[in-house]
Amino acid sequence: MADAFNIIMVIALGMMAGTGSGLVLGSIAGKQKGKDSEPIRKNKIINSVMVITCTFLCIVTLAYYSLFYFG
């Protein structure tokens, strides 16, 4: 059974990995611009959705792996 430490670690690592992968995907897709150009609202929303989706997927994947393989 998972204890509090495992749950906190899954959430923390999932948030870090998901945020990083979401930002990298946004950069590859060209939805992030440099400092000189102000990003439009649509790009900000798309970027936020990518980060939230990647974070959710990383947390779910880590939780599945942690709880069912080590649980």
matplotlib code that plots the C-alpha trace (Angstrom):
import matplotlib.pyplot as plt

x = [0.0, 1.2, 2.2, 2.2, 5.8, 5.1, 2.0, 3.9, 6.9, 4.6, 2.8, 6.1, 8.0, 4.9, 4.5, 8.2, 8.3, 5.0, 5.8, 9.2, 7.7, 4.8, 7.1, 9.4, 6.5, 5.2, 8.7, 8.9, 5.4, 6.4, 3.9, 6.5, 8.2, 11.1, 11.1, 10.6, 7.3, 4.3, 2.6, -1.0, -3.8, -4.4, -0.8, -0.9, -4.0, -2.6, 0.7, -1.1, -3.3, -0.2, 1.5, -1.5, -2.1, 1.5, 1.5, -1.6, -0.3, 3.1, 1.4, -1.0, 1.9, 4.1, 1.2, 0.4, 4.0, 4.7, 1.5, 1.2, 4.8, 6.1, 2.9]
y = [0.0, 3.5, 5.7, 9.5, 9.8, 7.8, 9.8, 13.1, 11.9, 10.8, 14.2, 16.2, 14.3, 14.2, 18.0, 18.6, 16.2, 17.3, 21.0, 20.4, 18.2, 20.6, 23.6, 21.6, 20.5, 24.1, 25.3, 22.6, 23.5, 27.2, 28.4, 30.1, 33.3, 35.3, 38.2, 40.7, 39.5, 39.4, 36.0, 36.3, 35.0, 32.0, 30.8, 31.3, 29.1, 26.4, 26.4, 26.2, 23.3, 21.4, 21.9, 20.8, 17.8, 16.6, 17.1, 15.0, 12.3, 12.1, 11.9, 9.2, 7.2, 7.5, 6.6, 3.5, 2.4, 3.2, 1.7, -1.4, -2.4, -1.4, -1.4]
z = [0.0, -0.7, 2.1, 2.2, 1.0, -2.2, -3.0, -2.5, -4.6, -7.4, -7.4, -7.2, -9.8, -12.1, -11.9, -12.6, -15.5, -16.9, -16.7, -18.4, -21.2, -21.8, -22.1, -24.5, -26.6, -26.7, -27.8, -30.5, -31.7, -32.0, -29.4, -27.3, -28.6, -27.3, -24.9, -27.7, -28.9, -26.5, -26.8, -27.9, -25.6, -27.9, -27.6, -23.8, -23.5, -25.8, -23.9, -20.5, -21.7, -23.0, -19.6, -17.6, -19.9, -19.8, -16.0, -15.6, -17.9, -16.0, -12.6, -13.8, -15.4, -12.3, -10.0, -12.0, -12.2, -8.5, -7.1, -9.2, -9.6, -6.2, -4.2]

ax = plt.figure().add_subplot(projection="3d")
ax.plot(x, y, z, "-o")
ax.set_aspect("equal")
plt.show()
